[in-house]
Amino acid sequence: MKIARQITVFDATDIAAESAFWAGLLGGTVYEDEDFHCVFVDGKWRFGVQYSPNHVPPEWPDGSQQQQVHLDLHVEDIRAAHEHATSLGARLLKAADDLDTEEGHQVYADPAGHPFCLGWHRNVPAEHDFGATQG
């Protein structure tokens, strides 16, 4: 089977807020349709946001509505990434103990309540990068 396109789609009741958040966080743009928005980054479709009138935000980490998937976004500057994400409407769910450690992560929720992590790992050995920083 050959996959032509792989897109992660977020459900949300307010698709305008959700798509604007992800476009803003990743430096992208939004193509709006009535019940579905596409988030483009560097000219490529990266995320979809689907209108879901009965969406119930997950309660991380142990709520009655458990998360089923989350994104890990690795950044070079966690302090700048934190400020950027929260200015767009992210809520910090779990802060790291120390932002100056070699590696770590913080847990956030997007405007629709989907958890995601902003993580860092300074001086990643090439054999552990798996091409992730190559785009």
Helices and strands as residue ranges (DSSP letters): E 8-12, H 15-26, E 29-32, E 36-41, E 44-51, E 71-74, H 78-87, E 91-94, E 103-109, E 115-121, H 126-129, G 132-134
